[in-house]
Amino acid sequence: MIEAILVLNAGSSSLKFQAFAFEDLSVLAQGKVTRIGGDAHLSAEAGGENVSRDLPTGANHEAALKAVLGFIDAHDDNWRIRGVVHRIVHGGTDYTHPVVVTPEVMRDLEQLIPLAPLHQPHNLAAIKASEQLVGDVPDIACFDTGFHATHGDLFTRFAIPYELHDQGVRRYGFHGLSYAWIARTLAREYPALHAGRIIAAHLGNGASLCAIRAGESIDTTMGMTALDGLPMGTRAGAIDAGAVLYLQRDLGMSIDAVEVLLYEQSGLKGLSGLSNDVEALLATADPAASFALEYFALKVAQFAAALAISMGGIDAFVFTGGIGEHAGPVREAILARLKLLGSFETLIIPANEELEMATQAKTLLEAL
């Protein structure tokens, strides 16, 4: 009997999974369901065998998880799932470490949906599906905000009255599971750098930077929500709050319309008028695509310079995420603008949020 940890990473239209052996966290199976809600498709691998098949049109997250569990049942070699681990984007101030999900925890996390409307509902939908389908095993929540719980007041407050901060209007930071993996990897493979000052860049459809000193998060570009900071695939990033008021009061846009604009129609997609796919933008000669990528590189460099100030310098710059790992011209454009910061090492560390989640969950399960 092999004990396993099943890690689920649910997005708005996808469900990524990996099954790890509990003992050594080796990968037993992995895959994803894409286009959930539309022409859903499962692609998965276990034991050297690959599966690729369509799901019924319109399949929801529960149906996607059923397909994942069906694949595992068909390909396991006497596994027993000891726990199901879920990526939760927003844990607020109360949830900074992995927890076993209880009804009280679910109620608390549902209260945070307005702070992460693109992610939180789907994260929680995966938990509800797991509770129904997997059986009597603990569901464990790991939080993208948790890595940033070490921030001091200078890096959590907005310049607003204190009573609003106490009601939750503050900076949290995200992509923490990705940054925790980077810190863990640096500690193992680059201990001298781990002890120093790192700017980590998680650049993908969602994008942010994190200042990490001696393995702890000092500052980050995302704030109260995952909308702030860098321009992203479809998200605007930092924008004058007065512009948002103008969109509503003077241009007559509803709150819902502004939310769609800032989350789904802006960023690289809005700037280029073409796509949020960096590979596609790099491949075209359209000037709007070049402008969008130049704007993105400029903003990454500007925010990186600010983070260098937050921690008193920089010893290394680490790229991760789809753009960070694979878009060489974008990396070069960013680094060219950072030459004024002096010399520092540059690394690419592949993202592995699922293994970070499995590692955190294993520690929690061993303590139960």
Salt bridges, closest charged atoms under 4 A:
GLU3 OE2 - ARG80 NH2 2.27
GLU3 OE1 - ARG82 NH1 2.96
GLU49 OE2 - HIS75 NE2 3.47
ASP54 OD1 - HIS41 ND1 2.75
GLU110 OE2 - LYS128 NZ 3.32
ASP139 OD1 - HIS86 NE2 2.73
ASP144 OD2 - ARG87 NH2 2.74
GLU189 OE2 - ARG188 NH2 3.30
ASP228 OD2 - ARG171 NH1 3.63
ASP250 OD2 - ARG249 NE 3.50
GLU294 OE2 - ARG337 NH2 3.58
ASP315 OD1 - ARG197 NH2 3.05
GLU325 OE1 - HIS326 NE2 3.85
GLU356 OE1 - ARG184 NE 2.74
